[in-house]
């Protein structure tokens, strides 16, 4: 009997509260492995994991690779620059050719919204969405939920603010869905041109002034400006953005005393977040990176290896 009844992990929408809690609990047990002298267990020996990345990535790609190797799975990395797509092969044809080699799971990052969903319909292997266009990044949201629960002991009832380019951030969309499911009070902040019109209809608070948005919050999550996904210039310049929307230590003092500061990375120091805040005691940014390995170990285990035994 399997613990997790999903073939793929494509969106936070598909996960129930019980699914999310199972992933977080499983990650908690897997995190201990990363602290051992020998950071490896035979749990997924004989399984094959393919990293198929059509966009640049450091944290997500290396995190998945490390997670797979710590579970003793065989890993294979493929990027758009060394795949047959540069010769005109379609994404589905690439997926079908990979499927012919019988991988157990394909981890896909793609610039097109919906690409992992399309891949999942075409192949019998499991598919994990490692970020698709401006849609979602579910494993980042899960590691963020894990970090918040680890630091705060709960998620329900917490006041959380997400500041930055909300419109173009897949991290924001997945986090909002996960946080709302688990009962958090969510506020978003950023330039009006970077906050989707009508987002408050989903039970989200919108406060454009970041100083006001941060006031009395338990968790402050920053996002970088998604230049690569913007078709128009949405603010005058970096200097103006940093002046009006960059978070400083003085602004952090408006939050609750035990507030934590988060960022999915990569960070643009001095733009969305001041260096003194990044390196402050309340910052859990590096802990997020560490927890990313544990969360992805849990997801791989539950998708291709988990059973009640």
C-alpha positions as a printed NumPy array, in Angstrom:
array([[  0.   ,   0.   ,   0.   ],
       [  1.382,   3.387,  -1.011],
       [  1.466,   6.314,   1.383],
       [  1.054,   8.864,  -1.42 ],
       [ -1.553,   8.347,  -4.109],
       [ -0.162,  10.749,  -6.714],
       [  1.845,   9.846,  -9.809],
       [  3.089,  13.411, -10.272],
       [  3.656,  16.587,  -8.288],
       [  2.541,  19.425, -10.529],
       [  0.734,  21.939,  -8.329],
       [ -0.088,  22.746,  -4.726],
       [ -3.741,  22.584,  -5.869],
       [ -3.572,  18.794,  -6.168],
       [ -2.399,  18.338,  -2.573],
       [ -4.772,  17.996,   0.342],
       [ -3.885,  19.304,   3.79 ],
       [ -3.093,  15.696,   4.748],
       [ -0.777,  15.358,   1.719],
       [  1.12 ,  18.513,   2.671],
       [  1.466,  17.452,   6.289],
       [  2.692,  14.009,   5.193],
       [  5.392,  15.6  ,   3.007],
       [  6.481,  17.945,   5.812],
       [  6.575,  15.135,   8.375],
       [  8.544,  12.919,   6.006],
       [ 11.021,  15.737,   5.323],
       [ 11.562,  16.144,   9.044],
       [ 12.717,  12.543,   9.291],
       [ 14.886,  12.809,   6.157],
       [ 16.611,  16.001,   7.317],
       [ 18.537,  13.991,   9.91 ],
       [ 20.308,  12.066,   7.131],
       [ 22.001,  15.266,   5.933],
       [ 23.606,  15.687,   9.346],
       [ 25.279,  12.261,   9.36 ],
       [ 28.898,  11.562,   8.538],
       [ 27.706,   9.227,   5.775],
       [ 24.857,  11.087,   4.114],
       [ 23.313,   8.21 ,   2.226],
       [ 20.605,   5.581,   2.637],
       [ 19.622,   2.798,   0.203],
       [ 15.945,   3.768,   0.068],
       [ 15.747,   4.407,  -3.705],
       [ 18.532,   2.105,  -4.872],
       [ 17.807,   1.019,  -8.439],
       [ 15.52 ,   3.992,  -9.171],
       [ 16.358,   6.52 , -11.89 ],
       [ 15.771,  10.265, -11.62 ],
       [ 16.101,  12.589, -14.636],
       [ 16.623,  16.344, -14.168],
       [ 15.314,  18.015, -17.336],
       [ 15.914,  21.763, -17.045],
       [ 15.098,  24.221, -19.828],
       [ 15.93 ,  27.219, -17.64 ],
       [ 19.034,  28.076, -15.602],
       [ 18.91 ,  26.847, -12.018],
       [ 21.38 ,  26.378,  -9.206],
       [ 19.413,  25.72 ,  -6.029],
       [ 16.527,  23.657,  -7.378],
       [ 18.572,  21.495,  -9.731],
       [ 21.418,  20.778,  -7.302],
       [ 18.937,  20.243,  -4.475],
       [ 17.056,  17.573,  -6.441],
       [ 20.303,  15.92 ,  -7.51 ],
       [ 21.665,  15.814,  -3.965],
       [ 18.315,  14.556,  -2.651],
       [ 18.241,  11.717,  -5.188],
       [ 21.844,  10.717,  -4.514],
       [ 21.341,  10.695,  -0.752],
       [ 18.545,   8.197,  -1.344],
       [ 20.905,   6.144,  -3.594],
       [ 18.956,   6.788,  -6.803],
       [ 20.754,   7.064, -10.129],
       [ 20.582,  10.601, -11.534],
       [ 20.874,  11.991, -15.038],
       [ 20.998,  15.728, -15.824],
       [ 19.795,  17.154, -19.116],
       [ 19.541,  20.844, -20.054],
       [ 18.148,  22.537, -23.137],
       [ 21.666,  23.343, -24.359],
       [ 22.63 ,  19.669, -24.561],
       [ 19.288,  18.15 , -25.496],
       [ 17.802,  17.488, -28.918],
       [ 15.446,  20.454, -28.569],
       [ 18.138,  22.608, -30.155],
       [ 17.734,  20.347, -33.201],
       [ 13.995,  20.926, -33.287],
       [ 12.715,  18.081, -31.107],
       [  9.499,  18.897, -29.238],
       [  9.13 ,  18.656, -25.467],
       [  6.774,  15.686, -25.79 ],
       [  9.162,  13.857, -28.114],
       [ 11.954,  14.455, -25.611],
       [  9.718,  13.062, -22.88 ],
       [  8.783,  10.001, -24.935],
       [ 12.429,   9.283, -25.72 ],
       [ 13.327,   9.563, -22.047],
       [ 10.363,   7.322, -21.206],
       [ 11.794,   4.645, -23.506],
       [ 14.733,   4.429, -21.075],
       [ 12.332,   3.723, -18.179],
       [ 13.162,   6.494, -15.691],
       [ 11.082,   6.492, -12.523],
       [ 10.625,  10.249, -12.356],
       [ 11.348,  13.256, -14.588],
       [ 11.937,  16.599, -12.875],
       [ 11.039,  19.347, -15.334],
       [ 11.684,  23.087, -15.279],
       [ 10.391,  24.986, -18.283],
       [  9.729,  28.587, -19.292],
       [  6.271,  27.699, -20.626],
       [  3.335,  27.588, -18.232],
       [  1.767,  24.123, -18.197],
       [  4.759,  22.25 , -19.662],
       [  5.03 ,  19.738, -16.759],
       [  1.27 ,  19.057, -16.959],
       [  1.608,  18.306, -20.67 ],
       [  4.618,  16.069, -20.027],
       [  2.784,  14.181, -17.256],
       [ -0.031,  13.266, -19.652],
       [  2.435,  11.931, -22.226],
       [  4.642,   9.705, -20.053],
       [  4.025,   6.969, -17.518],
       [  6.974,   8.087, -15.375],
       [  6.284,  10.433, -12.526],
       [  6.751,  14.133, -13.31 ],
       [  7.736,  16.803, -10.798],
       [  7.164,  20.456, -11.624],
       [ 10.4  ,  22.314, -10.801],
       [  8.917,  25.593, -12.047],
       [  6.799,  26.324, -15.116],
       [  6.624,  29.812, -16.58 ],
       [  4.811,  32.209, -14.25 ],
       [  2.581,  29.414, -12.98 ],
       [  3.905,  27.41 ,  -9.998],
       [  6.948,  26.067,  -8.162],
       [  5.369,  23.598,  -5.718],
       [  8.525,  22.123,  -4.186],
       [  9.808,  25.608,  -3.29 ],
       [  6.517,  26.331,  -1.536],
       [  6.727,  23.036,   0.348],
       [ 10.245,  23.75 ,   1.587],
       [  9.082,  27.221,   2.631],
       [  6.141,  25.724,   4.533],
       [  8.532,  23.263,   6.155],
       [ 10.889,  26.068,   7.203],
       [  8.068,  28.17 ,   8.646],
       [  6.641,  25.24 ,  10.61 ],
       [ 10.107,  24.296,  11.846],
       [ 10.853,  27.824,  13.076],
       [  7.379,  28.771,  14.314],
       [  5.943,  25.417,  15.343],
       [  2.81 ,  26.001,  13.274],
       [  1.45 ,  27.743,  10.196],
       [ -2.21 ,  28.187,  11.074],
       [ -2.914,  31.698,  12.325],
       [  0.491,  33.153,  11.397],
       [  0.577,  36.564,   9.716],
       [  2.754,  36.324,   6.616],
       [  3.7  ,  38.976,   4.069],
       [  5.139,  38.309,   0.597],
       [  6.868,  41.33 ,  -0.96 ],
       [  8.055,  41.764,  -4.528],
       [  7.074,  40.813,  -8.062],
       [  3.909,  38.894,  -7.198],
       [  2.505,  38.864, -10.752],
       [  5.442,  37.048, -12.351],
       [  6.508,  34.846,  -9.433],
       [  5.639,  31.16 ,  -9.509],
       [  7.024,  30.92 ,  -5.961],
       [  4.46 ,  33.473,  -4.789],
       [  1.569,  31.619,  -6.4  ],
       [  2.502,  28.237,  -4.904],
       [  3.222,  29.739,  -1.49 ],
       [ -0.068,  31.614,  -1.373],
       [ -1.962,  28.407,  -2.155],
       [ -0.071,  26.367,   0.435],
       [ -0.206,  29.002,   3.165],
       [ -3.927,  29.555,   2.671],
       [ -4.601,  25.816,   2.787],
       [ -2.822,  25.571,   6.123],
       [ -4.64 ,  28.517,   7.645],
       [ -2.161,  31.405,   7.458],
       [ -3.168,  35.062,   7.089],
       [ -1.447,  36.193,   3.875],
       [ -0.633,  39.732,   2.742],
       [  1.116,  40.656,  -0.509],
       [  2.991,  43.866,  -1.214],
       [  4.758,  45.411,  -4.17 ],
       [  4.381,  48.032,  -6.888],
       [  0.804,  48.115,  -8.237],
       [  2.199,  47.03 , -11.622],
       [  3.545,  43.842, -10.006],
       [  0.474,  42.788,  -8.014],
       [ -2.306,  41.006,  -9.948],
       [ -5.582,  42.904, -10.144],
       [ -8.276,  41.205,  -8.053],
       [ -5.894,  38.993,  -6.033],
       [ -7.707,  40.088,  -2.855],
       [-10.724,  38.112,  -4.092],
       [ -8.793,  34.963,  -3.139],
       [ -8.679,  35.976,   0.507],
       [ -5.336,  37.79 ,   0.213],
       [ -4.651,  41.187,   1.771],
       [ -2.99 ,  43.769,  -0.489],
       [ -0.909,  46.58 ,   1.028],
       [  1.341,  48.274,  -1.51 ],
       [  3.422,  50.154,   1.075],
       [  5.961,  47.557,   2.295],
       [  6.497,  49.262,   5.67 ],
       [  2.802,  48.996,   6.439],
       [  2.637,  45.475,   5.052],
       [  5.446,  44.292,   7.352],
       [  3.882,  45.713,  10.518],
       [  3.132,  43.008,  13.143],
       [  3.954,  40.138,  10.77 ],
       [  5.422,  36.787,  11.843],
       [  7.049,  35.918,   8.501],
       [  8.482,  38.271,   5.87 ],
       [  9.1  ,  36.639,   2.488],
       [ 10.949,  38.578,  -0.208],
       [ 10.934,  37.885,  -3.949],
       [ 13.34 ,  39.084,  -6.606],
       [ 12.203,  41.041,  -9.636],
       [ 11.465,  38.577, -12.446],
       [ 13.06 ,  40.532, -15.297],
       [ 13.15 ,  37.479, -17.573],
       [  9.348,  37.088, -17.411],
       [  8.354,  40.737, -17.805],
       [  7.285,  41.895, -21.254],
       [  7.077,  45.583, -20.255],
       [  9.001,  47.943, -17.983],
       [  6.963,  47.931, -14.765],
       [  8.949,  50.451, -12.676],
       [ 11.341,  53.345, -13.393],
       [ 14.556,  51.557, -12.421],
       [ 16.437,  49.438,  -9.897],
       [ 17.386,  52.448,  -7.78 ],
       [ 13.76 ,  53.56 ,  -7.45 ],
       [ 12.6  ,  50.022,  -6.661],
       [ 15.225,  49.66 ,  -3.919],
       [ 14.294,  53.049,  -2.482],
       [ 10.555,  52.431,  -2.249],
       [ 10.208,  48.645,  -1.998],
       [ 13.575,  47.389,  -0.74 ],
       [ 13.339,  46.041,   2.805],
       [ 15.732,  47.51 ,   5.372],
       [ 16.53 ,  46.75 ,   9.003],
       [ 14.423,  49.73 ,  10.099],
       [ 11.424,  48.274,   8.3  ],
       [ 12.   ,  44.839,   9.859],
       [ 11.707,  46.463,  13.295],
       [  8.021,  47.048,  12.522],
       [  7.402,  43.286,  12.412],
       [  7.009,  41.071,  15.458],
       [ 10.201,  40.671,  17.478],
       [ 10.591,  37.011,  16.526],
       [  9.752,  37.469,  12.841],
       [ 11.739,  35.437,  10.331],
       [ 12.998,  36.674,   6.95 ],
       [ 12.8  ,  34.391,   3.909],
       [ 13.867,  34.532,   0.259],
       [ 13.789,  31.737,  -2.37 ],
       [ 16.948,  33.06 ,  -4.065],
       [ 18.855,  34.162,  -5.928],
       [ 19.057,  37.366,  -3.887],
       [ 19.836,  40.767,  -5.361],
       [ 21.564,  42.359,  -2.369],
       [ 20.613,  45.964,  -1.865],
       [ 17.601,  45.736,  -4.185],
       [ 14.752,  43.762,  -2.638],
       [ 16.618,  43.19 ,   0.613],
       [ 19.424,  45.009,   2.426],
       [ 22.588,  43.025,   3.207],
       [ 22.235,  43.737,   6.93 ],
       [ 18.839,  41.994,   6.868],
       [ 20.066,  39.049,   4.802],
       [ 22.806,  38.374,   7.352],
       [ 20.702,  39.128,  10.447],
       [ 19.757,  36.552,  13.14 ],
       [ 16.164,  36.527,  11.898],
       [ 17.164,  35.415,   8.401],
       [ 16.421,  31.753,   7.608],
       [ 17.457,  31.974,   3.946],
       [ 20.275,  29.429,   4.2  ],
       [ 18.024,  27.179,   6.276],
       [ 15.587,  27.219,   3.355],
       [ 18.362,  25.912,   1.099],
       [ 19.157,  23.136,   3.585],
       [ 15.493,  22.228,   3.963],
       [ 15.137,  22.069,   0.184],
       [ 17.157,  18.858,   0.138],
       [ 15.027,  17.26 ,   2.868],
       [ 11.736,  18.235,   1.192],
       [ 12.873,  16.885,  -2.163],
       [ 14.068,  13.658,  -0.562],
       [ 10.596,  13.28 ,   0.921],
       [  8.873,  13.989,  -2.397],
       [ 11.042,  11.549,  -4.344],
       [ 10.49 ,   8.893,  -1.706],
       [  6.721,   9.359,  -1.66 ],
       [  6.361,   9.434,  -5.462],
       [  8.571,   6.509,  -6.427],
       [  9.465,   4.571,  -3.305],
       [  7.043,   5.154,  -0.483],
       [  4.895,   2.363,   0.91 ],
       [  3.337,   1.578,   4.277],
       [  6.133,  -0.954,   4.818]])
